[in-house]
Amino acid sequence: MNLLKTLAAVSGMTMLSRITGLIRDVLIASQFGANALTDAFNIAFRIPNLLRRLFAEGAFAQAFVPILAEYKTRQGDAATKDLVDHVATLLTWALLLTCVLGIVGSPLILYFAAHGLVGKTDVFSATVVMTRIMFPYIGFMSMVALAGGILNTWREFRVPAFTPVLYNLTSIAGSLFLAPFLDQPIYALAIAVFVGGALQLAIQVPALVRIGMLPRISFRLGTAWQDEGVRRIIRNMIPAILAVSASQISILINTSIASSLPAGSTTWLGNADRLMEFPTALLGVALGTILLPGLSKANSDGDMTEYSALLDWGLRLTFLLAMPAAVALATIPEALTSTLYHHARYDAHSVQMTSNALIAYGVGLIGLIVVKILAPGFYARQDIRTPVKIALTVMISTQMLNVLFVPLFAHAGLALSVGLGACLNAMLLYKGLRERGIFNPQKGWLAFLIKLLAALLLMAGVALWMSDQFSWIAMRHTPFKRAAALLLVIICCAATYFAALAVMGFRPRDFRKVAKV
């Protein structure tokens, strides 16, 4: 399997998701602005979304995929199908209980997760309502994570990569067609989350049927629990939950801190976060998705040379493509945020505040992406404990940084702490892989990085000069002209960067990698 072609396909689907996501965010910003109610929606959404990342895409995927790949390689289709059925059975009933408890206990959850809203009765009540509407999202998306893990193990990457588009489309539809008919228009966004989650699960079903791995849900919880593969997954999930929860707890603490800052802070931070997630998803998530099954197979086969080569390939591509994205976030933040968000109710002050957070995220972007490449190096070997220790260290460090940066930079200080914490995480993961002899970098890294730095400096110069030629805030009433100007800046920056690399000898064929199937 050609990994570069697979990455292009997955990134293409992810690009579609991010483009529709940007359209969604621009529409929400123009329709609802940045105020207490949009903060309420963002806070309400973060509760089920945090649990989804914690249990579904995080701990569950990291524990499930390596064992599933092992079963597929060593035990055959029948045993693998039994494992899938038993995991799906336990997961379904656990999720049902979780969603019921979450809906009933939403006020108590929010009391701790967004304490700054407690004294704001109307806003707090709206947040509780939206949390209850959206809480089933964790159930839908956990089952989507199960389906995605199965499909990715069978090298069916496209459907899982496409599914987020459906949520974006429902949010767009909710903003345009449902919000005008509701007494509280912001509730349309919460309803869209619920519908989008259901659609994302539904689209997985035909793909699972095609490979013969559609799970069968039963009431035989005892039988499912007795499956040794299930017990191994649960044993691995426990430390994985600790590892993932460390970063998610930091996010929850940050949400609580942001709720105590000036109105709009959560929305400014959220919009900057979504822009930062654009390159994170295109590179980090896409690469992590395609690397984990390959690493798991190499580990099952005992081929550590291939294992190390996969990690090396992923890191080189990450530096090649993530560093220019980080430079762009740091050098043209106002151009990006004003073009995308500066419409209708989203004013110039909100653009500036969002730009500040975006610069802060740009500082740590490479760390945020590299973590998604290095962490699978441990998970594929079913070593969850090492990332747990690292994640706990990073969580403590991030909150210590908040004490330093939030008084200085307000909401942007939260973003800066997250980015620097991710860089620390990446360094510790790299150190752990090297010390264990799991990853041995191939030759040529020093020359690679020197050439990359030269190209990045040229690009940064072009970005700063061209951005200064336009008055981005003043172009509010000519949005298409402003969008064309931003496109011109991006094209010139990309052309400068890749032309410089080409002159220094970089060729696409140097980054081709074929993984063993």
C-alpha positions as CSV (number, residue, x, y, z in Angstrom):
1,M,0.0,0.0,0.0
2,N,1.4,3.4,-1.0
3,L,1.2,5.5,2.2
4,L,1.7,8.8,0.4
5,K,-1.2,8.2,-1.9
6,T,-3.3,6.9,1.1
7,L,-2.3,10.0,3.0
8,A,-3.4,12.2,0.1
9,A,-6.7,10.5,-0.1
10,V,-7.4,10.7,3.7
11,S,-6.2,14.3,3.8
12,G,-8.4,15.1,0.8
13,M,-11.4,13.9,2.8
14,T,-10.2,15.7,5.8
15,M,-9.7,18.8,3.8
16,L,-13.4,18.6,2.7
17,S,-14.4,18.2,6.3
18,R,-12.3,21.2,7.3
19,I,-13.6,23.4,4.5
20,T,-17.2,22.7,5.4
21,G,-16.2,23.2,9.0
22,L,-14.9,26.6,8.2
23,I,-18.0,27.5,6.3
24,R,-20.0,26.3,9.4
25,D,-17.8,28.5,11.7
26,V,-18.0,31.5,9.5
27,L,-21.8,31.2,9.3
28,I,-22.1,30.7,13.1
29,A,-19.8,33.7,13.7
30,S,-21.8,35.9,11.4
31,Q,-25.2,34.7,12.6
32,F,-24.6,34.6,16.3
33,G,-21.4,36.6,16.9
34,A,-19.2,36.2,20.0
35,N,-21.3,36.7,23.2
36,A,-22.5,34.9,26.3
37,L,-24.8,32.6,24.4
38,T,-22.2,31.5,21.9
39,D,-19.9,30.9,24.9
40,A,-22.7,28.8,26.4
41,F,-23.0,26.6,23.2
42,N,-19.2,26.2,23.1
43,I,-19.1,25.2,26.7
44,A,-22.0,22.8,26.4
45,F,-20.5,21.2,23.3
46,R,-17.2,20.7,25.0
47,I,-18.7,18.4,27.7
48,P,-19.9,15.6,25.4
49,N,-17.0,16.3,23.0
50,L,-14.5,15.9,25.8
51,L,-16.0,12.6,26.8
52,R,-16.0,11.5,23.2
53,R,-12.3,12.3,22.9
54,L,-11.6,10.7,26.2
55,F,-13.3,7.4,25.8
56,A,-14.0,7.0,22.1
57,E,-11.4,8.4,19.8
58,G,-8.8,8.5,22.5
59,A,-8.5,5.6,25.0
60,F,-10.8,3.2,23.1
61,A,-9.1,3.6,19.7
62,Q,-5.6,3.3,21.2
63,A,-6.5,0.1,23.0
64,F,-8.8,-1.5,20.4
65,V,-6.9,-1.1,17.1
66,P,-3.6,-2.8,18.0
67,I,-5.5,-5.9,19.4
68,L,-7.9,-5.9,16.5
69,A,-4.9,-5.9,14.1
70,E,-3.3,-8.7,16.0
71,Y,-6.5,-10.8,15.8
72,K,-6.8,-10.1,12.1
73,T,-3.2,-11.1,11.4
74,R,-3.0,-14.2,13.7
75,Q,-6.4,-15.6,14.5
76,G,-8.5,-15.2,11.3
77,D,-11.8,-13.6,10.4
78,A,-14.2,-15.7,12.6
79,A,-12.3,-14.9,15.9
80,T,-12.0,-11.3,14.8
81,K,-15.7,-11.0,14.1
82,D,-16.5,-12.5,17.6
83,L,-14.2,-9.9,19.2
84,V,-15.9,-7.1,17.3
85,D,-19.4,-8.3,18.4
86,H,-18.4,-8.6,22.0
87,V,-16.7,-5.2,22.1
88,A,-19.7,-3.6,20.4
89,T,-22.2,-5.2,22.9
90,L,-20.4,-4.0,26.0
91,L,-19.7,-0.5,24.5
92,T,-23.4,0.0,23.5
93,W,-24.8,-0.7,26.9
94,A,-22.1,1.3,28.7
95,L,-22.8,4.2,26.4
96,L,-26.5,4.1,27.0
97,L,-26.0,4.3,30.7
98,T,-23.5,7.1,30.3
99,C,-25.8,9.2,28.2
100,V,-28.7,8.8,30.6
101,L,-26.6,9.8,33.6
102,G,-25.1,12.7,31.6
103,I,-28.5,14.1,30.6
104,V,-29.9,13.8,34.2
105,G,-26.7,15.2,35.8
106,S,-25.9,18.1,33.3
107,P,-26.4,20.9,35.9
108,L,-24.0,19.2,38.3
109,I,-21.5,18.6,35.6
110,L,-21.6,22.2,34.5
111,Y,-21.3,23.4,38.0
112,F,-17.8,22.0,38.1
113,A,-16.9,22.4,34.4
114,A,-18.0,26.0,33.9
115,H,-18.3,27.4,37.4
116,G,-18.0,31.0,36.0
117,L,-21.5,30.7,34.6
118,V,-23.2,29.7,37.9
119,G,-24.1,33.3,38.8
120,K,-25.4,34.0,35.3
121,T,-28.8,32.3,35.6
122,D,-30.1,32.7,32.0
123,V,-26.8,31.7,30.4
124,F,-26.3,28.7,32.8
125,S,-29.9,27.5,32.1
126,A,-29.3,27.7,28.3
127,T,-26.0,25.8,28.7
128,V,-27.8,23.0,30.7
129,V,-30.5,22.7,28.0
130,M,-27.9,22.5,25.2
131,T,-25.7,20.0,27.1
132,R,-28.7,17.7,27.5
133,I,-29.6,17.9,23.8
134,M,-26.0,17.1,22.8
135,F,-25.1,14.5,25.4
136,P,-26.1,11.6,23.1
137,Y,-23.4,12.7,20.8
138,I,-20.9,10.8,22.9
139,G,-22.8,7.6,22.2
140,F,-23.0,8.2,18.5
141,M,-19.4,9.1,18.1
142,S,-18.1,6.3,20.3
143,M,-19.8,3.8,18.0
144,V,-18.3,5.8,15.1
145,A,-14.9,5.3,16.7
146,L,-15.5,1.6,16.9
147,A,-16.6,1.5,13.2
148,G,-13.6,3.7,12.2
149,G,-11.1,1.4,14.0
150,I,-12.5,-1.6,12.2
151,L,-12.5,0.1,8.8
152,N,-9.0,1.5,9.3
153,T,-7.6,-1.9,10.2
154,W,-9.1,-3.2,6.9
155,R,-7.4,-0.2,5.2
156,E,-10.7,1.5,4.5
157,F,-9.7,5.0,5.4
158,R,-12.0,7.1,3.2
159,V,-15.4,6.7,4.9
160,P,-14.2,7.4,8.5
161,A,-12.3,10.5,7.1
162,F,-15.5,11.7,5.4
163,T,-17.9,11.4,8.3
164,P,-17.3,14.8,10.0
165,V,-18.6,16.5,6.8
166,L,-22.1,15.3,7.8
167,Y,-21.9,17.2,11.1
168,N,-20.7,20.3,9.4
169,L,-23.6,20.1,6.9
170,T,-26.2,19.7,9.6
171,S,-24.8,22.7,11.5
172,I,-24.9,24.8,8.4
173,A,-28.5,23.7,7.8
174,G,-29.4,24.3,11.4
175,S,-28.0,27.8,11.3
176,L,-29.8,28.7,8.1
177,F,-33.1,26.9,8.3
178,L,-33.9,26.0,11.9
179,A,-32.6,28.9,14.0
180,P,-35.0,31.5,12.6
181,F,-38.0,29.4,13.8
182,L,-36.8,28.9,17.4
183,D,-37.5,31.2,20.4
184,Q,-33.8,30.7,21.3
185,P,-32.0,30.4,17.9
186,I,-28.7,29.1,19.5
187,Y,-30.5,25.9,20.3
188,A,-30.4,25.0,16.6
189,L,-26.7,24.4,16.9
190,A,-27.2,21.9,19.7
191,I,-29.9,20.1,17.7
192,A,-27.5,20.0,14.7
193,V,-24.9,18.3,16.9
194,F,-27.4,15.5,17.8
195,V,-28.5,15.0,14.2
196,G,-24.9,15.1,12.9
197,G,-23.8,12.5,15.3
198,A,-26.6,10.1,14.2
199,L,-25.8,10.6,10.5
200,Q,-22.1,10.0,11.1
201,L,-22.9,6.6,12.6
202,A,-25.4,5.7,9.9
203,I,-22.9,6.2,7.1
204,Q,-20.5,3.7,8.6
205,V,-23.0,0.8,8.3
206,P,-22.7,0.1,4.5
207,A,-18.9,0.1,4.7
208,L,-18.9,-2.4,7.6
209,V,-21.4,-4.6,5.7
210,R,-19.1,-4.7,2.7
211,I,-16.2,-6.1,4.7
212,G,-18.4,-8.4,6.7
213,M,-17.7,-6.7,10.0
214,L,-21.0,-5.1,11.0
215,P,-21.2,-5.7,14.7
216,R,-24.1,-7.7,16.2
217,I,-25.4,-6.2,19.5
218,S,-26.7,-8.7,22.0
219,F,-28.0,-8.8,25.6
220,R,-25.4,-11.4,26.5
221,L,-23.1,-9.1,28.5
222,G,-21.6,-12.1,30.4
223,T,-20.5,-13.8,27.3
224,A,-19.0,-10.6,25.9
225,W,-17.2,-10.0,29.2
226,Q,-15.6,-13.4,29.2
227,D,-13.9,-12.8,25.9
228,E,-10.1,-12.6,26.6
229,G,-9.6,-10.1,23.8
230,V,-12.2,-7.8,25.3
231,R,-10.5,-8.0,28.7
232,R,-7.2,-7.2,27.2
233,I,-8.7,-4.1,25.5
234,I,-10.3,-3.0,28.8
235,R,-7.0,-3.5,30.6
236,N,-5.2,-1.4,28.0
237,M,-8.0,1.2,28.1
238,I,-7.6,1.9,31.8
239,P,-4.1,3.5,31.5
240,A,-5.1,4.9,28.1
241,I,-8.0,6.7,29.8
242,L,-5.5,8.2,32.2
243,A,-3.2,9.3,29.3
244,V,-6.0,10.9,27.3
245,S,-7.7,12.3,30.3
246,A,-4.7,14.3,31.3
247,S,-5.0,16.5,28.2
248,Q,-8.8,16.5,28.3
249,I,-8.7,17.5,32.0
250,S,-6.4,20.4,31.0
251,I,-9.0,21.4,28.3
252,L,-11.8,21.2,30.9
253,I,-9.8,23.4,33.3
254,N,-9.1,25.8,30.5
255,T,-12.8,25.9,29.7
256,S,-13.6,26.8,33.3
257,I,-10.9,29.5,33.3
258,A,-12.2,30.9,30.0
259,S,-15.7,31.1,31.4
260,S,-14.4,33.5,34.1
261,L,-12.7,35.8,31.6
262,P,-14.5,38.5,29.6
263,A,-17.6,37.5,27.6
264,G,-16.6,36.2,24.2
265,S,-13.3,34.6,25.5
266,T,-14.5,31.0,25.0
267,T,-15.7,31.8,21.5
268,W,-12.5,33.6,20.5
269,L,-10.5,30.6,21.8
270,G,-12.8,28.2,20.1
271,N,-12.5,29.9,16.7
272,A,-8.7,30.0,16.9
273,D,-8.7,26.4,18.0
274,R,-10.7,25.4,14.9
275,L,-8.2,27.2,12.6
276,M,-5.4,25.5,14.4
277,E,-7.1,22.1,14.0
278,F,-7.1,22.5,10.3
279,P,-3.4,21.6,9.8
280,T,-3.6,19.3,12.9
281,A,-6.3,17.2,11.3
282,L,-4.9,17.3,7.8
283,L,-1.5,16.1,9.0
284,G,-1.5,14.8,12.5
285,V,-4.9,13.0,12.6
286,A,-4.5,11.7,9.0
287,L,-1.0,10.5,9.5
288,G,-1.8,8.9,12.9
289,T,-4.8,7.2,11.4
290,I,-2.9,5.5,8.6
291,L,0.2,4.8,10.7
292,L,-1.4,3.0,13.6
293,P,-2.6,-0.1,11.6
294,G,0.7,-0.3,9.8
295,L,2.7,0.0,13.1
296,S,0.4,-2.6,14.7
297,K,1.0,-5.1,11.8
298,A,4.8,-4.5,11.9
299,N,4.8,-5.1,15.6
300,S,2.7,-8.3,15.2
301,D,5.2,-9.5,12.5
302,G,8.2,-8.5,14.7
303,D,9.6,-6.3,12.0
304,M,11.1,-3.4,14.0
305,T,13.0,-2.1,11.0
306,E,9.7,-1.4,9.2
307,Y,8.3,0.0,12.5
308,S,11.1,2.6,12.8
309,A,11.0,3.4,9.1
310,L,7.2,4.2,9.4
311,L,7.8,6.6,12.3
312,D,10.7,8.3,10.5
313,W,8.6,8.7,7.3
314,G,5.7,10.2,9.4
315,L,8.0,12.6,11.2
316,R,9.7,13.9,8.0
317,L,6.3,14.6,6.4
318,T,5.1,16.3,9.5
319,F,8.0,18.7,9.7
320,L,7.8,19.3,5.9
321,L,4.1,20.3,6.0
322,A,3.4,21.4,9.5
323,M,6.2,23.9,9.9
324,P,4.9,26.2,7.1
325,A,1.4,26.0,8.6
326,A,2.8,27.1,12.0
327,V,4.6,30.0,10.3
328,A,1.4,31.0,8.6
329,L,-0.5,31.1,11.9
330,A,2.2,33.3,13.4
331,T,2.6,35.7,10.5
332,I,-0.8,36.3,9.0
333,P,-3.3,35.7,11.9
334,E,-5.3,38.9,11.2
335,A,-5.6,38.0,7.5
336,L,-7.0,34.6,8.4
337,T,-9.3,35.5,11.2
338,S,-10.7,38.7,9.5
339,T,-11.4,36.9,6.2
340,L,-13.1,34.0,7.9
341,Y,-15.0,35.5,10.8
342,H,-15.2,39.3,10.4
343,H,-18.8,39.4,9.2
344,A,-22.1,40.7,10.6
345,R,-22.0,40.4,14.4
346,Y,-18.3,39.4,14.6
347,D,-16.6,42.7,15.2
348,A,-13.0,44.0,14.8
349,H,-12.3,43.5,18.5
350,S,-13.3,39.8,18.3
351,V,-11.0,39.5,15.2
352,Q,-8.1,40.9,17.2
353,M,-8.8,38.6,20.2
354,T,-9.0,35.6,18.0
355,S,-5.8,36.5,16.2
356,N,-4.0,36.7,19.5
357,A,-5.1,33.2,20.4
358,L,-4.1,32.0,16.9
359,I,-0.6,33.3,17.3
360,A,-0.3,31.5,20.6
361,Y,-1.5,28.2,19.1
362,G,1.0,28.7,16.2
363,V,3.9,28.6,18.7
364,G,3.0,25.0,19.7
365,L,1.5,23.7,16.4
366,I,4.4,21.4,15.6
367,G,4.2,19.8,19.0
368,L,0.4,19.3,18.7
369,I,0.9,17.4,15.4
370,V,4.1,15.5,16.3
371,V,2.4,14.0,19.4
372,K,-0.2,12.4,17.0
373,I,2.7,10.7,15.1
374,L,4.8,9.6,18.1
375,A,2.1,8.4,20.4
376,P,1.0,5.5,18.1
377,G,4.7,4.3,18.3
378,F,3.8,3.3,21.9
379,Y,0.1,2.3,21.3
380,A,0.9,-0.1,18.5
381,R,3.2,-2.0,20.9
382,Q,0.3,-2.0,23.5
383,D,2.5,0.1,25.7
384,I,0.0,2.6,27.3
385,R,1.7,3.2,30.6
386,T,4.6,5.3,29.2
387,P,2.3,7.8,27.5
388,V,0.3,7.9,30.7
389,K,3.3,9.1,32.8
390,I,4.2,11.6,30.1
391,A,0.6,12.9,29.8
392,L,0.3,13.5,33.6
393,T,3.6,15.4,33.6
394,V,2.4,17.5,30.7
395,M,-1.0,18.2,32.4
396,I,0.7,19.5,35.5
397,S,3.2,21.6,33.4
398,T,0.3,23.1,31.3
399,Q,-1.6,24.3,34.3
400,M,1.6,25.8,35.8
401,L,2.0,27.6,32.6
402,N,-1.6,28.9,32.8
403,V,-0.7,30.5,36.2
404,L,2.1,32.4,34.4
405,F,0.4,33.2,31.1
406,V,-3.3,33.8,31.7
407,P,-2.7,36.9,33.9
408,L,-0.4,38.3,31.1
409,F,-2.3,37.3,27.9
410,A,-5.9,36.3,29.1
411,H,-7.5,33.8,26.8
412,A,-4.4,33.7,24.5
413,G,-2.4,32.6,27.6
414,L,-4.6,29.4,27.6
415,A,-3.7,28.7,24.0
416,L,0.0,29.3,24.6
417,S,0.0,26.9,27.6
418,V,-1.6,24.2,25.5
419,G,0.9,24.6,22.7
420,L,4.0,24.6,24.9
421,G,2.6,21.7,26.8
422,A,2.2,19.8,23.5
423,C,5.8,20.5,22.6
424,L,6.9,19.1,26.0
425,N,4.7,16.1,25.3
426,A,6.4,15.5,21.9
427,M,9.9,15.8,23.3
428,L,9.2,13.3,26.1
429,L,7.6,10.8,23.7
430,Y,10.6,11.1,21.3
431,K,13.0,10.6,24.2
432,G,11.1,7.5,25.3
433,L,11.0,6.0,21.8
434,R,14.8,6.6,21.4
435,E,15.7,5.2,24.8
436,R,13.8,2.0,24.2
437,G,15.4,1.6,20.8
438,I,12.0,1.6,19.1
439,F,12.8,4.5,16.9
440,N,16.1,5.0,15.2
441,P,16.1,8.1,12.9
442,Q,17.4,7.4,9.4
443,K,20.3,9.4,8.0
444,G,20.0,12.9,6.7
445,W,17.9,14.6,9.4
446,L,20.4,17.5,10.1
447,A,20.6,18.5,6.4
448,F,16.8,18.1,6.1
449,L,16.1,20.5,9.0
450,I,18.7,23.1,7.8
451,K,17.1,23.2,4.4
452,L,13.7,23.4,5.9
453,L,14.6,26.3,8.1
454,A,16.0,28.3,5.2
455,A,12.8,27.8,3.2
456,L,10.7,28.7,6.2
457,L,12.6,32.0,6.7
458,L,12.0,32.9,3.1
459,M,8.3,32.1,3.4
460,A,7.9,34.1,6.7
461,G,9.5,37.2,5.0
462,V,7.1,36.9,2.1
463,A,4.1,36.4,4.4
464,L,4.9,39.4,6.6
465,W,5.6,41.8,3.6
466,M,2.5,40.8,1.7
467,S,0.2,40.8,4.7
468,D,1.3,44.4,5.4
469,Q,0.1,45.5,1.9
470,F,-3.6,45.0,2.9
471,S,-5.8,46.6,5.5
472,W,-7.7,43.5,6.5
473,I,-10.1,45.0,9.0
474,A,-11.0,47.9,6.6
475,M,-11.9,45.4,3.9
476,R,-14.9,44.1,5.9
477,H,-17.4,45.4,3.3
478,T,-15.6,43.8,0.4
479,P,-15.4,40.2,1.6
480,F,-14.7,38.7,-1.8
481,K,-11.9,41.1,-2.4
482,R,-10.5,40.3,1.1
483,A,-10.8,36.5,0.4
484,A,-9.0,37.0,-2.9
485,A,-6.2,38.9,-1.2
486,L,-5.8,36.1,1.4
487,L,-5.7,33.5,-1.3
488,L,-3.0,35.5,-3.1
489,V,-0.9,35.7,0.1
490,I,-1.3,31.9,0.7
491,I,-0.4,31.1,-2.9
492,C,2.7,33.3,-2.9
493,C,3.8,31.8,0.5
494,A,3.3,28.3,-0.7
495,A,5.1,29.0,-4.0
496,T,8.1,30.5,-2.1
497,Y,8.4,27.6,0.3
498,F,8.1,24.8,-2.2
499,A,10.3,26.6,-4.8
500,A,13.0,27.0,-2.2
501,L,12.8,23.3,-1.3
502,A,12.9,22.3,-4.9
503,V,16.1,24.5,-5.4
504,M,17.6,22.7,-2.4
505,G,16.9,19.3,-3.9
506,F,13.6,18.2,-2.4
507,R,11.6,15.9,-4.6
508,P,8.1,14.3,-4.0
509,R,9.6,10.8,-4.7
510,D,11.8,11.2,-1.6
511,F,8.7,10.9,0.6
512,R,7.1,7.9,-1.0
513,K,6.6,5.0,1.4
514,V,5.1,1.6,0.7
515,A,3.7,-0.2,3.8
516,K,3.3,-3.9,4.0
517,V,-0.3,-5.1,3.9
